Amino acid sequence: MSFLVNQDGYYGEFGGAYVPEILHKCVEELQNTYLKVLQSEDFKQEFDQLLRDYVGRPSPLYYARRLSEKYGCKLYLKREDLNHTGAHKINNTIGQILLARRMGKHRIIAETGAGQHGVATATVCALMNMECIVYMGKTDVERQHINVEKMKMLGATVIPVTSGNMTLKDATNEAIRDWCCHPADTYYIIGSTVGPHPYPDMVARLQSVISEEIKKQLMEKEGRDCPDYLIACVGGGSNAAGTIYHYIDDSRVQIVLAEAGGKGIDTGMTAATIALGKMGIIHGARTYVIQNEDGQIEEPYSISAGLDYPGIGPMHANLAVQKRAIVLAVNDDEAIRAAYELTKLEGIIPALESAHALGALEKLTFKPKDVVVLTVSGRGDKDIETYLELINN
C-alpha cells in the first residue's frame, strides 16, 4: 500500500475533485496535462535550472548543535527560509507558472494567507511577464502588510477579501469565484496541497525537491539517506508534503506533523483540523474540516496567518487516519516560545508557521542517536511585528 495519490485522485478516502460544472473542463484539462508536463525533459530542465539559479537551491541542511543538546538528539534544520522570497512557496509557484505557460494561460490568480505564497506568485509572474491577481483576507492584509507591499511592488493586484473571517478560507473562496468567471484564460496557482485533484498531488510533487535534497544531504552528513524523524508544520500542508514525499512509504521514518492549536483545541479558538475535524468537502476536496453539527464550516483561529485554515490537505488527513503520522497540536504560546528559543540558541528567526514545527520538539522524546530533520519552512521577517507585540505585552 502506498500513501501517495491513486489514479482517481484519492489518498485513501480523502481527495477527489468536487467542483462546480463551470470549472469541470478546467480541472479536467489540468488532470490530463500536469503529469505529461511535469515528467517531460524540457520542463525538468527549466524547473531545475530556475530552482538552482533563481531560488538558490539546494537549501542547506543545517546541524543545530545547541538545539540538539537541548532535545537530546541529532537535530538538522532544512533551511527553506533561505530560498528567494523567504519560504518554500517559491518551489511550487515556479513549477506551476511553467505549467501555465505551456497550457497557454496568461492570467494568473492566487490566494494567500501569510502572504508568502502571494509574494512567490507575484515574483514568478514578474519573472514570466504575466498578469497576477492575489486574493487575501482583509485580516491577513492588515497583519501581513509588508508582504502586501512586496506583491504590489512586484506588479500584482492585491484584492482584500471582506467576507467571513477575512482570512485564508475566504481568500480561497474568492479565487475560486474568479476562476469560475474566467475559465478560458486564467490559471489558478494554489499554494498548498489542498483543492481538487490534481492540485494536492501536483503541489506535493513540486515541493518534493525538499525531501530529494534531504536524502542526498543526510547521506553526506550521516552516511545514511533517511532520518528517524521528520517534523513539519501543517496548515494546508505543502512544506510538510515536500519534506516527507520521498519517505512517505518508508516505515523507518516517523513523520510528525504540527498543526495550529491556537489558544487550545478545546477553546473554540483553534485551527487544529486533524484533532477536531469531521469529514467534509472544502475547496473541491473531501477531507477533514472543522465544522458544526449542521456541517457549516467553523472559522479557524491561529496566530499564524499561514496555518489559519479550517481544512487540511487530503494527503495529511490520510496519514493521520492510517496512523502513519503523529499529529500534534501546538498552541500559540508554545510556538512563540519555540521561535524565541531557535532565535537565541541558533541565531535563526523562523516564520510563525515554522515555529509550530519547532514547538513539537518538547512534546517528543528522542534517543541520543536519533537523527531528526525539521523543516524551517519560512523566515520570520514577515512576523516581526507579531513577535514584538506579544513579547512586549
C-alpha positions as CSV (number, residue, x, y, z in Angstrom):
1,M,0.0,0.0,0.0
2,S,1.2,3.5,-0.9
3,F,0.4,6.7,0.9
4,L,0.7,8.6,-2.3
5,V,-2.2,9.6,-4.5
6,N,-4.1,6.9,-6.5
7,Q,-5.1,7.2,-10.2
8,D,-8.5,8.6,-9.2
9,G,-7.0,11.4,-7.2
10,Y,-7.6,10.0,-3.8
11,Y,-5.5,9.3,-0.7
12,G,-7.4,6.5,0.9
13,E,-10.9,8.1,1.4
14,F,-9.6,11.7,1.1
15,G,-9.2,13.9,-2.0
16,G,-11.1,13.8,-5.3
17,A,-12.3,16.7,-7.3
18,Y,-15.7,18.3,-6.3
19,V,-16.0,21.3,-8.5
20,P,-18.8,23.4,-10.0
21,E,-19.8,22.4,-13.5
22,I,-18.3,25.6,-15.0
23,L,-14.8,24.5,-13.7
24,H,-15.1,20.9,-14.7
25,K,-13.4,21.5,-18.0
26,C,-10.5,23.5,-16.5
27,V,-9.8,20.9,-13.8
28,E,-10.1,18.0,-16.3
29,E,-7.6,19.8,-18.6
30,L,-5.2,20.2,-15.7
31,Q,-5.6,16.5,-14.7
32,N,-4.9,15.4,-18.3
33,T,-1.9,17.7,-18.7
34,Y,0.0,18.1,-15.4
35,L,1.9,14.7,-15.3
36,K,2.9,14.9,-19.0
37,V,4.4,18.3,-18.5
38,L,6.0,17.6,-15.1
39,Q,7.6,14.4,-16.4
40,S,8.8,15.9,-19.7
41,E,12.6,16.5,-20.1
42,D,12.2,20.2,-21.2
43,F,10.1,21.0,-18.1
44,K,12.5,19.2,-15.7
45,Q,15.5,21.0,-17.2
46,E,13.9,24.5,-17.0
47,F,12.5,23.9,-13.5
48,D,15.8,22.6,-12.1
49,Q,17.7,25.5,-13.6
50,L,15.4,28.1,-12.1
51,L,15.4,26.3,-8.7
52,R,19.2,26.4,-8.8
53,D,20.0,29.9,-10.3
54,Y,16.9,31.8,-9.2
55,V,15.6,30.2,-6.0
56,G,19.1,29.4,-4.7
57,R,18.7,25.6,-4.2
58,P,19.7,23.3,-2.7
59,S,18.7,24.8,0.6
60,P,21.2,23.9,3.4
61,L,20.6,21.1,5.9
62,Y,22.0,22.7,9.0
63,Y,23.1,20.7,12.1
64,A,21.6,22.7,15.0
65,R,24.2,21.9,17.7
66,R,22.7,23.8,20.7
67,L,19.1,22.7,19.9
68,S,20.4,19.1,19.6
69,E,22.0,19.3,23.0
70,K,18.7,20.6,24.5
71,Y,16.5,17.9,23.0
72,G,18.9,15.0,23.2
73,C,19.2,14.0,19.6
74,K,20.9,15.0,16.3
75,L,18.7,17.7,15.0
76,Y,19.1,19.1,11.5
77,L,17.1,22.0,10.1
78,K,16.1,22.1,6.5
79,R,16.5,25.7,5.7
80,E,13.7,26.6,3.3
81,D,13.8,30.1,4.9
82,L,16.9,30.8,2.8
83,N,15.1,30.4,-0.5
84,H,14.4,33.5,-2.7
85,T,11.2,35.2,-1.2
86,G,11.9,33.6,2.2
87,A,9.9,30.4,2.2
88,H,9.3,27.0,0.5
89,K,6.4,28.5,-1.5
90,I,8.6,29.6,-4.5
91,N,9.4,25.9,-5.3
92,N,5.7,25.4,-6.2
93,T,5.0,28.7,-8.0
94,I,7.9,28.3,-10.3
95,G,6.7,24.8,-11.3
96,Q,3.1,26.0,-11.8
97,I,3.9,29.1,-13.8
98,L,5.9,26.9,-16.2
99,L,2.9,24.6,-16.5
100,A,0.5,27.6,-17.0
101,R,2.8,28.9,-19.8
102,R,2.8,25.5,-21.5
103,M,-1.0,25.4,-21.3
104,G,-1.3,28.9,-22.9
105,K,-2.7,30.6,-19.9
106,H,-1.8,34.3,-19.4
107,R,-3.8,35.5,-16.4
108,I,-2.7,34.1,-13.0
109,I,-4.7,34.2,-9.9
110,A,-3.7,33.0,-6.4
111,E,-4.9,33.0,-2.8
112,T,-2.7,33.8,0.2
113,G,-2.8,33.8,4.0
114,A,0.6,34.8,5.4
115,G,1.4,36.4,2.1
116,Q,4.4,34.1,1.3
117,H,2.5,32.3,-1.5
118,G,1.2,35.6,-2.8
119,V,4.7,37.0,-2.9
120,A,6.1,33.9,-4.5
121,T,3.3,34.0,-7.2
122,A,3.8,37.7,-7.8
123,T,7.5,37.0,-8.1
124,V,7.2,34.4,-10.8
125,C,4.6,36.4,-12.7
126,A,7.0,39.3,-12.8
127,L,9.7,36.9,-14.0
128,M,7.4,35.5,-16.7
129,N,5.7,38.8,-17.6
130,M,2.2,37.6,-16.7
131,E,-0.8,39.4,-15.1
132,C,-1.2,38.5,-11.4
133,I,-4.2,38.9,-9.1
134,V,-3.9,37.8,-5.5
135,Y,-6.8,37.4,-3.1
136,M,-6.0,37.9,0.5
137,G,-8.3,38.2,3.6
138,K,-8.6,41.7,5.0
139,T,-7.5,40.4,8.4
140,D,-4.3,39.0,6.8
141,V,-3.7,42.1,4.7
142,E,-3.5,44.0,8.0
143,R,-1.3,41.6,9.9
144,Q,1.0,41.0,6.9
145,H,1.1,44.4,5.3
146,I,4.8,44.2,4.4
147,N,4.1,41.2,2.2
148,V,1.2,43.1,0.6
149,E,3.5,45.9,-0.3
150,K,6.0,43.4,-1.8
151,M,3.3,42.0,-4.0
152,K,2.3,45.4,-5.2
153,M,5.9,46.3,-5.9
154,L,6.2,43.1,-8.0
155,G,3.2,44.3,-10.1
156,A,0.4,42.2,-8.6
157,T,-3.1,43.4,-7.9
158,V,-3.9,42.5,-4.3
159,I,-7.7,42.2,-3.6
160,P,-8.6,42.3,0.1
161,V,-11.5,39.9,0.9
162,T,-14.1,41.1,3.4
163,S,-16.3,38.0,3.7
164,G,-16.4,35.6,6.6
165,N,-13.4,35.7,8.9
166,M,-11.5,37.6,6.2
167,T,-8.6,35.1,6.3
168,L,-7.3,32.3,4.1
169,K,-10.5,30.3,3.6
170,D,-12.3,33.4,2.4
171,A,-9.5,34.4,0.1
172,T,-9.6,30.9,-1.4
173,N,-13.4,31.2,-1.9
174,E,-12.9,34.4,-3.9
175,A,-10.1,33.0,-6.0
176,I,-12.4,30.1,-7.0
177,R,-15.2,32.5,-7.8
178,D,-12.8,34.4,-10.1
179,W,-11.7,31.2,-11.8
180,C,-15.4,30.3,-12.4
181,C,-15.8,33.7,-14.2
182,H,-12.6,33.5,-16.3
183,P,-12.1,29.8,-17.0
184,A,-10.6,30.1,-20.5
185,D,-7.6,32.4,-20.0
186,T,-6.9,32.0,-16.2
187,Y,-4.6,29.7,-14.4
188,Y,-5.2,29.3,-10.6
189,I,-1.9,28.7,-8.8
190,I,-3.0,27.0,-5.5
191,G,-0.3,27.4,-2.8
192,S,-0.8,24.3,-0.8
193,T,-1.7,20.6,-1.0
194,V,-5.4,21.5,-1.0
195,G,-8.1,21.9,-3.6
196,P,-9.5,19.5,-6.2
197,H,-7.3,16.8,-7.7
198,P,-4.7,17.2,-9.3
199,Y,-3.6,20.2,-7.0
200,P,-2.7,18.2,-3.9
201,D,-0.5,15.8,-5.9
202,M,0.9,18.5,-8.2
203,V,2.0,20.7,-5.3
204,A,3.4,17.8,-3.4
205,R,5.5,16.7,-6.5
206,L,6.8,20.3,-7.0
207,Q,7.7,20.6,-3.3
208,S,9.3,17.1,-3.2
209,V,12.6,18.7,-4.1
210,I,12.8,19.3,-0.3
211,S,12.9,15.5,0.5
212,E,15.0,14.7,-2.5
213,E,17.7,17.1,-1.2
214,I,17.3,15.8,2.4
215,K,18.2,12.3,1.1
216,K,21.4,13.4,-0.5
217,Q,22.4,15.8,2.3
218,L,21.9,13.2,5.0
219,M,24.0,10.7,3.1
220,E,26.8,13.2,3.1
221,K,26.5,14.2,6.7
222,E,25.4,11.0,8.4
223,G,26.2,8.2,5.9
224,R,22.6,7.3,5.7
225,D,19.8,8.6,3.5
226,C,16.9,8.5,6.0
227,P,16.3,10.3,9.3
228,D,14.5,8.7,12.3
229,Y,12.1,11.6,12.5
230,L,10.7,14.2,10.0
231,I,8.9,17.2,11.5
232,A,7.0,19.9,9.7
233,C,4.1,22.2,10.3
234,V,0.7,21.7,8.5
235,G,-2.0,24.2,7.5
236,G,-2.8,23.1,4.0
237,G,0.4,21.1,4.2
238,S,2.7,21.9,1.3
239,N,6.0,22.2,3.1
240,A,5.1,19.0,5.0
241,A,4.3,17.2,1.8
242,G,7.6,18.2,0.3
243,T,9.5,17.2,3.4
244,I,8.0,13.7,3.6
245,Y,7.4,12.9,-0.2
246,H,10.3,10.6,-0.7
247,Y,9.9,9.0,2.7
248,I,6.2,8.6,2.8
249,D,6.2,4.8,2.3
250,D,9.4,4.3,4.3
251,S,8.4,2.8,7.6
252,R,11.8,3.5,9.1
253,V,10.9,7.2,9.2
254,Q,8.5,8.6,11.8
255,I,6.5,11.5,10.4
256,V,5.5,14.2,12.8
257,L,3.0,17.0,11.8
258,A,2.4,20.1,13.9
259,E,-0.9,21.8,13.4
260,A,-2.0,25.1,14.9
261,G,-3.6,24.6,18.3
262,G,-4.4,28.4,18.6
263,K,-5.4,29.1,22.1
264,G,-6.1,25.4,22.8
265,I,-8.1,22.7,20.9
266,D,-11.0,22.9,23.4
267,T,-11.3,26.7,23.4
268,G,-13.0,27.2,20.0
269,M,-10.1,29.4,19.0
270,T,-8.0,26.9,17.1
271,A,-7.1,25.6,13.6
272,A,-6.3,22.0,14.8
273,T,-8.2,20.4,11.9
274,I,-7.0,16.8,12.4
275,A,-7.8,16.9,16.1
276,L,-11.3,18.4,15.6
277,G,-12.2,17.9,12.0
278,K,-15.0,15.8,10.6
279,M,-15.2,14.5,7.0
280,G,-16.5,17.2,4.7
281,I,-15.8,18.9,1.4
282,I,-13.8,22.1,1.2
283,H,-12.4,23.9,-1.8
284,G,-13.0,20.9,-4.1
285,A,-11.6,18.1,-2.0
286,R,-13.0,15.6,0.5
287,T,-11.1,15.9,3.7
288,Y,-11.3,16.8,7.4
289,V,-12.9,20.1,8.0
290,I,-13.7,22.0,11.3
291,Q,-17.5,22.2,11.2
292,N,-20.5,22.5,13.4
293,E,-23.3,19.9,13.8
294,D,-25.1,21.3,10.7
295,G,-22.0,20.9,8.6
296,Q,-21.3,24.6,8.4
297,I,-17.5,25.4,8.3
298,E,-16.3,26.9,11.6
299,E,-14.0,29.9,11.5
300,P,-10.5,28.7,12.5
301,Y,-8.0,30.7,14.5
302,S,-4.2,30.8,14.7
303,I,-1.7,33.4,15.5
304,S,-0.1,32.2,12.2
305,A,-1.8,33.5,9.1
306,G,-0.4,30.6,7.1
307,L,-1.9,27.9,9.3
308,D,-5.3,29.6,9.8
309,Y,-7.3,27.2,7.6
310,P,-10.3,25.1,8.6
311,G,-9.3,22.1,6.4
312,I,-6.2,20.0,5.8
313,G,-4.6,18.6,2.6
314,P,-6.1,15.1,1.8
315,M,-2.6,13.5,1.9
316,H,-2.2,14.5,5.6
317,A,-5.7,13.6,6.6
318,N,-5.0,10.1,5.3
319,L,-1.6,9.9,7.0
320,A,-3.4,10.8,10.3
321,V,-6.2,8.2,9.9
322,Q,-3.8,5.4,8.9
323,K,-1.6,6.3,11.9
324,R,1.4,6.9,9.5
325,A,2.0,10.3,11.1
326,I,1.9,11.6,14.7
327,V,-0.1,14.8,14.7
328,L,0.5,17.3,17.5
329,A,-1.5,20.5,18.1
330,V,1.0,23.3,19.1
331,N,-0.6,26.3,20.7
332,D,0.2,29.9,20.0
333,D,2.2,30.4,23.2
334,E,4.2,27.1,22.6
335,A,5.0,28.3,19.0
336,I,6.2,31.7,20.2
337,R,8.4,30.1,22.9
338,A,9.9,27.8,20.4
339,A,10.6,30.7,17.9
340,Y,12.4,32.7,20.6
341,E,14.4,29.5,21.6
342,L,15.6,29.0,18.0
343,T,16.5,32.6,17.7
344,K,18.5,32.7,20.9
345,L,20.2,29.3,20.5
346,E,20.9,29.2,16.8
347,G,20.5,32.8,15.5
348,I,17.7,31.9,13.2
349,I,14.4,33.8,13.3
350,P,11.7,31.4,12.0
351,A,8.3,32.2,10.5
352,L,5.4,31.7,12.9
353,E,4.3,28.7,10.8
354,S,7.7,27.0,11.2
355,A,7.6,27.9,14.9
356,H,4.8,25.4,15.3
357,A,7.1,22.6,14.0
358,L,9.7,23.7,16.5
359,G,7.1,23.7,19.2
360,A,6.5,19.9,18.6
361,L,10.1,19.2,19.8
362,E,9.2,19.4,23.5
363,K,6.3,17.1,23.1
364,L,8.5,14.2,21.7
365,T,11.2,12.1,23.4
366,F,14.3,11.3,21.5
367,K,17.2,8.9,21.9
368,P,20.8,10.4,21.6
369,K,21.4,8.7,18.3
370,D,18.1,9.7,16.7
371,V,18.6,11.8,13.5
372,V,15.8,14.4,13.4
373,V,15.1,16.6,10.4
374,L,12.8,19.6,10.9
375,T,11.8,21.9,8.1
376,V,12.1,25.6,8.8
377,S,9.5,26.5,6.1
378,G,10.0,30.2,6.2
379,R,11.8,33.1,7.7
380,G,10.4,35.4,10.4
381,D,10.8,38.8,8.8
382,K,7.1,38.9,8.0
383,D,6.2,38.1,11.6
384,I,8.5,40.5,13.5
385,E,5.6,42.9,14.4
386,T,3.6,40.0,15.9
387,Y,6.6,38.7,17.8
388,L,7.3,42.1,19.2
389,E,3.7,42.8,20.1
390,L,3.5,39.5,22.1
391,I,6.8,39.8,23.9
392,N,6.1,43.4,24.9
393,N,2.7,42.8,26.3
